[in-house]
Structure formats: C-alpha cells, structure tokens
Amino acid sequence: MATEVPIRTPYITLGDLLKLVRAVPTGGRAKQVIQAGQVRVNGEVETRRGRKLVPGDRVTWEGHGEWVVTAAPEARGDG
C-alpha cells in the first residue's frame, strides 16, 4: 500500500519528494538513484529528478517504498 504524501503547493519535484519521505538523505543521493532508473512515476521509469509531481502521481522505488502525492487539506480548501 502506498504512503500518502500531502503537499501544500501545486507540485513537488521527484528529488524533493524522495528527500521529504526520507527515502534518501541528500539531493545528491536522490540524483543517483533517479538517474540510474531505479524510480518509477506512474509505472514508468523516470530519470529526471526535477520531474514535477502533482496530486495523484504515484512514485515507486522497488524495495524502498511507494508513495502517492496528495493535496494537503489546506491546499484543497478543506481546512
């Protein structure tokens, strides 16, 4: 089951998401795993750490985790 990652902005970059969920300790490490083709976005291999993720996007790193971007309640106007 994917872990929800709420964001308050319209998007988050792939590298920033991996740092936010503590899947990687640094942006440099995020760059390494992404450019090595180890991370998928919506089922497709993604090699750009600057890929903009929006609510509904699903990120998978085999053996490390699966996350789905969601809009934070404040961003949706629910809070």
Secondary structure, DSSP 8 states (H G I E B T S, - for coil): --EEEEESSS-EEHHHHHHHTTSSSSHHHHHHHHHTT-EEETTEE---TT-EE-TT-EEEETTTEEEEEEE-HHHHT--
